[in-house]
Amino acid sequence: MNRSSVVSSDIRSIGYEPSTCTPEIEFHGGSVYQYAGVPPVEHSRLLAAGSKGTRFHEYTKDHFPCIRIA
C-alpha cells in the first residue's frame, strides 16, 4: 500500500485502500498498523485534521480492529 507523509508529531505516513476500507498508519517509531473497516469519511477526516495524532487516538485507535505489519 502506498502511504503519504503527513505533518504530525506521532504519525509519519498514512495510506488507505478503499476497496477494503483499510488504512495503514506508520508511526515515527517505525511501527506500521492496518485497521479494518474504517469508512472513507473517517479516513478523510483524519487527513484533514489539524492534529492527526489526536484524531487517530480519539476516532480510530481503539474503535477498529488492527494488526501490526511492521
N, CA, C and O atoms as CSV, one atom per row, in Angstrom:
chain,resi,resn,atom,element,x,y,z
A,1,MET,N,N,0.845,-1.174,0.000
A,1,MET,CA,C,0.000,0.000,0.000
A,1,MET,C,C,0.891,1.237,0.000
A,1,MET,O,O,1.876,1.306,0.735
A,2,ASN,N,N,0.543,2.188,-0.812
A,2,ASN,CA,C,1.278,3.446,-0.834
A,2,ASN,C,C,0.801,4.331,0.305
A,2,ASN,O,O,-0.400,4.478,0.531
A,3,ARG,N,N,1.746,4.914,1.015
A,3,ARG,CA,C,1.432,5.857,2.083
A,3,ARG,C,C,2.002,7.214,1.721
A,3,ARG,O,O,3.006,7.318,1.016
A,4,SER,N,N,1.345,8.250,2.215
A,4,SER,CA,C,1.825,9.622,2.021
A,4,SER,C,C,2.280,10.177,3.354
A,4,SER,O,O,1.647,9.944,4.384
A,5,SER,N,N,3.385,10.915,3.330
A,5,SER,CA,C,3.884,11.557,4.541
A,5,SER,C,C,2.880,12.592,5.020
A,5,SER,O,O,2.214,13.252,4.223
A,6,VAL,N,N,2.785,12.720,6.343
A,6,VAL,CA,C,1.911,13.726,6.949
A,6,VAL,C,C,2.704,14.508,7.987
A,6,VAL,O,O,3.728,14.050,8.492
A,7,VAL,N,N,2.200,15.702,8.289
A,7,VAL,CA,C,2.808,16.525,9.330
A,7,VAL,C,C,2.144,16.154,10.643
A,7,VAL,O,O,0.973,16.460,10.870
A,8,SER,N,N,2.910,15.487,11.510
A,8,SER,CA,C,2.388,15.032,12.794
A,8,SER,C,C,3.564,14.672,13.684
A,8,SER,O,O,4.583,14.173,13.206
A,9,SER,N,N,3.425,14.921,14.964
A,9,SER,CA,C,4.487,14.526,15.894
A,9,SER,C,C,4.418,13.037,16.211
A,9,SER,O,O,5.368,12.486,16.767
A,10,ASP,N,N,3.316,12.377,15.871
A,10,ASP,CA,C,3.100,10.973,16.198
A,10,ASP,C,C,3.124,10.061,14.965
A,10,ASP,O,O,3.660,8.954,15.014
A,11,ILE,N,N,2.543,10.535,13.868
A,11,ILE,CA,C,2.336,9.714,12.673
A,11,ILE,C,C,3.256,10.185,11.549
A,11,ILE,O,O,3.317,11.378,11.251
A,12,ARG,N,N,3.971,9.249,10.928
A,12,ARG,CA,C,4.872,9.577,9.822
A,12,ARG,C,C,4.158,9.566,8.474
A,12,ARG,O,O,4.356,10.463,7.655
A,13,SER,N,N,3.317,8.538,8.245
A,13,SER,CA,C,2.643,8.433,6.954
A,13,SER,C,C,1.328,7.676,7.100
A,13,SER,O,O,1.128,6.904,8.037
A,14,ILE,N,N,0.436,7.928,6.136
A,14,ILE,CA,C,-0.885,7.307,6.144
A,14,ILE,C,C,-1.217,6.860,4.719
A,14,ILE,O,O,-0.999,7.598,3.758
A,15,GLY,N,N,-1.741,5.653,4.600
A,15,GLY,CA,C,-2.251,5.141,3.338
A,15,GLY,C,C,-3.663,4.636,3.535
A,15,GLY,O,O,-4.127,4.506,4.668
A,16,TYR,N,N,-4.353,4.349,2.440
A,16,TYR,CA,C,-5.738,3.860,2.545
A,16,TYR,C,C,-6.067,3.033,1.324
A,16,TYR,O,O,-5.797,3.441,0.194
A,17,GLU,N,N,-6.654,1.860,1.552
A,17,GLU,CA,C,-7.133,1.002,0.476
A,17,GLU,C,C,-8.657,1.043,0.497
A,17,GLU,O,O,-9.282,0.384,1.329
A,18,PRO,N,N,-9.267,1.818,-0.419
A,18,PRO,CA,C,-10.719,1.997,-0.375
A,18,PRO,C,C,-11.521,0.719,-0.612
A,18,PRO,O,O,-12.620,0.579,-0.077
A,19,SER,N,N,-11.000,-0.203,-1.393
A,19,SER,CA,C,-11.770,-1.425,-1.689
A,19,SER,C,C,-11.980,-2.288,-0.455
A,19,SER,O,O,-12.930,-3.069,-0.403
A,20,THR,N,N,-11.100,-2.157,0.548
A,20,THR,CA,C,-11.240,-2.937,1.780
A,20,THR,C,C,-11.447,-2.055,3.010
A,20,THR,O,O,-11.536,-2.555,4.132
A,21,CYS,N,N,-11.523,-0.736,2.791
A,21,CYS,CA,C,-11.682,0.231,3.896
A,21,CYS,C,C,-10.588,0.043,4.952
A,21,CYS,O,O,-10.850,0.011,6.154
A,22,THR,N,N,-9.347,-0.079,4.453
A,22,THR,CA,C,-8.213,-0.351,5.322
A,22,THR,C,C,-7.187,0.767,5.264
A,22,THR,O,O,-6.504,0.934,4.255
A,23,PRO,N,N,-7.076,1.540,6.348
A,23,PRO,CA,C,-5.966,2.490,6.417
A,23,PRO,C,C,-4.717,1.800,6.952
A,23,PRO,O,O,-4.792,0.841,7.720
A,24,GLU,N,N,-3.590,2.307,6.533
A,24,GLU,CA,C,-2.295,1.827,7.025
A,24,GLU,C,C,-1.569,3.041,7.598
A,24,GLU,O,O,-1.382,4.045,6.911
A,25,ILE,N,N,-1.169,2.942,8.847
A,25,ILE,CA,C,-0.575,4.081,9.537
A,25,ILE,C,C,0.817,3.715,10.031
A,25,ILE,O,O,1.006,2.733,10.749
A,26,GLU,N,N,1.783,4.530,9.628
A,26,GLU,CA,C,3.169,4.361,10.065
A,26,GLU,C,C,3.474,5.442,11.096
A,26,GLU,O,O,3.208,6.624,10.877
A,27,PHE,N,N,4.034,5.017,12.215
A,27,PHE,CA,C,4.381,5.942,13.291
A,27,PHE,C,C,5.862,6.289,13.233
A,27,PHE,O,O,6.655,5.557,12.641
A,28,HIS,N,N,6.227,7.393,13.840
A,28,HIS,CA,C,7.622,7.831,13.822
A,28,HIS,C,C,8.571,6.798,14.426
A,28,HIS,O,O,9.744,6.752,14.055
A,29,GLY,N,N,8.095,5.987,15.328
A,29,GLY,CA,C,8.931,4.948,15.928
A,29,GLY,C,C,9.222,3.788,14.988
A,29,GLY,O,O,10.051,2.932,15.296
A,30,GLY,N,N,8.536,3.754,13.829
A,30,GLY,CA,C,8.790,2.709,12.838
A,30,GLY,C,C,7.710,1.651,12.738
A,30,GLY,O,O,7.693,0.898,11.765
A,31,SER,N,N,6.807,1.563,13.705
A,31,SER,CA,C,5.757,0.558,13.629
A,31,SER,C,C,4.705,0.970,12.596
A,31,SER,O,O,4.449,2.154,12.376
A,32,VAL,N,N,4.106,-0.047,11.972
A,32,VAL,CA,C,3.073,0.165,10.953
A,32,VAL,C,C,1.893,-0.729,11.301
A,32,VAL,O,O,2.057,-1.921,11.563
A,33,TYR,N,N,0.699,-0.139,11.300
A,33,TYR,CA,C,-0.529,-0.870,11.616
A,33,TYR,C,C,-1.545,-0.687,10.505
A,33,TYR,O,O,-1.601,0.358,9.857
A,34,GLN,N,N,-2.354,-1.732,10.294
A,34,GLN,CA,C,-3.503,-1.652,9.407
A,34,GLN,C,C,-4.756,-1.822,10.261
A,34,GLN,O,O,-4.802,-2.663,11.158
A,35,TYR,N,N,-5.763,-1.016,9.971
A,35,TYR,CA,C,-7.027,-1.034,10.708
A,35,TYR,C,C,-8.133,-1.493,9.774
A,35,TYR,O,O,-8.178,-1.085,8.614
A,36,ALA,N,N,-9.023,-2.340,10.272
A,36,ALA,CA,C,-10.072,-2.935,9.441
A,36,ALA,C,C,-11.379,-2.159,9.533
A,36,ALA,O,O,-11.796,-1.743,10.614
A,37,GLY,N,N,-12.020,-1.971,8.378
A,37,GLY,CA,C,-13.368,-1.438,8.337
A,37,GLY,C,C,-13.522,0.042,8.623
A,37,GLY,O,O,-14.576,0.470,9.092
A,38,VAL,N,N,-12.498,0.831,8.352
A,38,VAL,CA,C,-12.571,2.268,8.599
A,38,VAL,C,C,-13.230,2.938,7.389
A,38,VAL,O,O,-12.705,2.866,6.278
A,39,PRO,N,N,-14.378,3.589,7.603
A,39,PRO,CA,C,-15.090,4.191,6.477
A,39,PRO,C,C,-14.266,5.289,5.790
A,39,PRO,O,O,-13.459,5.958,6.436
A,40,PRO,N,N,-14.470,5.468,4.494
A,40,PRO,CA,C,-13.738,6.513,3.771
A,40,PRO,C,C,-13.887,7.896,4.399
A,40,PRO,O,O,-12.935,8.676,4.402
A,41,VAL,N,N,-15.065,8.208,4.929
A,41,VAL,CA,C,-15.268,9.524,5.526
A,41,VAL,C,C,-14.359,9.721,6.737
A,41,VAL,O,O,-13.862,10.824,6.962
A,42,GLU,N,N,-14.137,8.667,7.515
A,42,GLU,CA,C,-13.254,8.794,8.679
A,42,GLU,C,C,-11.807,8.962,8.238
A,42,GLU,O,O,-11.050,9.711,8.855
A,43,HIS,N,N,-11.423,8.269,7.176
A,43,HIS,CA,C,-10.075,8.444,6.637
A,43,HIS,C,C,-9.879,9.891,6.165
A,43,HIS,O,O,-8.839,10.496,6.425
A,44,SER,N,N,-10.869,10.434,5.479
A,44,SER,CA,C,-10.795,11.826,5.015
A,44,SER,C,C,-10.688,12.796,6.186
A,44,SER,O,O,-9.937,13.769,6.129
A,45,ARG,N,N,-11.435,12.527,7.237
A,45,ARG,CA,C,-11.378,13.393,8.421
A,45,ARG,C,C,-10.012,13.327,9.088
A,45,ARG,O,O,-9.514,14.337,9.586
A,46,LEU,N,N,-9.407,12.153,9.101
A,46,LEU,CA,C,-8.066,12.014,9.665
A,46,LEU,C,C,-7.069,12.844,8.865
A,46,LEU,O,O,-6.256,13.566,9.443
A,47,LEU,N,N,-7.125,12.747,7.550
A,47,LEU,CA,C,-6.192,13.506,6.710
A,47,LEU,C,C,-6.390,15.011,6.847
A,47,LEU,O,O,-5.429,15.773,6.742
A,48,ALA,N,N,-7.623,15.447,7.078
A,48,ALA,CA,C,-7.925,16.873,7.175
A,48,ALA,C,C,-7.710,17.445,8.574
A,48,ALA,O,O,-7.724,18.663,8.751
A,49,ALA,N,N,-7.515,16.592,9.553
A,49,ALA,CA,C,-7.422,17.044,10.941
A,49,ALA,C,C,-6.188,17.911,11.175
A,49,ALA,O,O,-5.113,17.656,10.632
A,50,GLY,N,N,-6.372,18.933,11.990
A,50,GLY,CA,C,-5.245,19.774,12.382
A,50,GLY,C,C,-4.229,18.987,13.177
A,50,GLY,O,O,-3.025,19.201,13.034
A,51,SER,N,N,-4.704,18.070,14.023
A,51,SER,CA,C,-3.839,17.168,14.776
A,51,SER,C,C,-4.205,15.740,14.407
A,51,SER,O,O,-5.184,15.187,14.908
A,52,LYS,N,N,-3.417,15.158,13.536
A,52,LYS,CA,C,-3.698,13.806,13.081
A,52,LYS,C,C,-3.578,12.792,14.209
A,52,LYS,O,O,-4.357,11.840,14.275
A,53,GLY,N,N,-2.612,12.988,15.093
A,53,GLY,CA,C,-2.452,12.081,16.223
A,53,GLY,C,C,-3.657,12.088,17.140
A,53,GLY,O,O,-4.124,11.032,17.566
A,54,THR,N,N,-4.167,13.285,17.451
A,54,THR,CA,C,-5.350,13.394,18.306
A,54,THR,C,C,-6.549,12.750,17.642
A,54,THR,O,O,-7.284,12.002,18.287
A,55,ARG,N,N,-6.762,13.028,16.357
A,55,ARG,CA,C,-7.895,12.449,15.627
A,55,ARG,C,C,-7.789,10.929,15.608
A,55,ARG,O,O,-8.775,10.227,15.833
A,56,PHE,N,N,-6.589,10.426,15.340
A,56,PHE,CA,C,-6.370,8.980,15.311
A,56,PHE,C,C,-6.693,8.354,16.660
A,56,PHE,O,O,-7.411,7.356,16.719
A,57,HIS,N,N,-6.177,8.924,17.740
A,57,HIS,CA,C,-6.380,8.355,19.075
A,57,HIS,C,C,-7.844,8.425,19.517
A,57,HIS,O,O,-8.309,7.543,20.238
A,58,GLU,N,N,-8.570,9.455,19.096
A,58,GLU,CA,C,-9.961,9.602,19.515
A,58,GLU,C,C,-10.949,8.802,18.672
A,58,GLU,O,O,-11.984,8.372,19.180
A,59,TYR,N,N,-10.639,8.595,17.373
A,59,TYR,CA,C,-11.644,8.020,16.482
A,59,TYR,C,C,-11.241,6.738,15.763
A,59,TYR,O,O,-12.083,6.124,15.108
A,60,THR,N,N,-10.003,6.320,15.860
A,60,THR,CA,C,-9.580,5.117,15.138
A,60,THR,C,C,-8.954,4.081,16.057
A,60,THR,O,O,-9.377,2.925,16.056
A,61,LYS,N,N,-7.971,4.463,16.827
A,61,LYS,CA,C,-7.120,3.532,17.563
A,61,LYS,C,C,-7.881,2.435,18.292
A,61,LYS,O,O,-7.622,1.256,18.053
A,62,ASP,N,N,-8.793,2.778,19.154
A,62,ASP,CA,C,-9.498,1.766,19.945
A,62,ASP,C,C,-10.896,1.458,19.419
A,62,ASP,O,O,-11.696,0.828,20.109
A,63,HIS,N,N,-11.191,1.903,18.197
A,63,HIS,CA,C,-12.533,1.720,17.648
A,63,HIS,C,C,-12.591,0.722,16.499
A,63,HIS,O,O,-13.678,0.299,16.104
A,64,PHE,N,N,-11.440,0.342,15.957
A,64,PHE,CA,C,-11.403,-0.602,14.839
A,64,PHE,C,C,-10.331,-1.655,15.117
A,64,PHE,O,O,-9.296,-1.345,15.706
A,65,PRO,N,N,-10.576,-2.903,14.694
A,65,PRO,CA,C,-9.555,-3.931,14.874
A,65,PRO,C,C,-8.315,-3.613,14.039
A,65,PRO,O,O,-8.411,-3.025,12.962
A,66,CYS,N,N,-7.153,-4.011,14.553
A,66,CYS,CA,C,-5.924,-3.706,13.824
A,66,CYS,C,C,-4.944,-4.870,13.914
A,66,CYS,O,O,-5.046,-5.749,14.770
A,67,ILE,N,N,-3.987,-4.831,12.984
A,67,ILE,CA,C,-2.859,-5.750,13.025
A,67,ILE,C,C,-1.592,-4.937,12.810
A,67,ILE,O,O,-1.576,-3.960,12.062
A,68,ARG,N,N,-0.535,-5.364,13.484
A,68,ARG,CA,C,0.758,-4.727,13.278
A,68,ARG,C,C,1.453,-5.453,12.141
A,68,ARG,O,O,1.583,-6.676,12.173
A,69,ILE,N,N,1.901,-4.711,11.135
A,69,ILE,CA,C,2.556,-5.355,9.995
A,69,ILE,C,C,4.059,-5.052,9.945
A,69,ILE,O,O,4.788,-5.659,9.161
A,70,ALA,N,N,4.515,-4.129,10.767
A,70,ALA,CA,C,5.957,-3.847,10.840
A,70,ALA,C,C,6.275,-3.220,12.181
A,70,ALA,O,O,7.433,-2.902,12.455
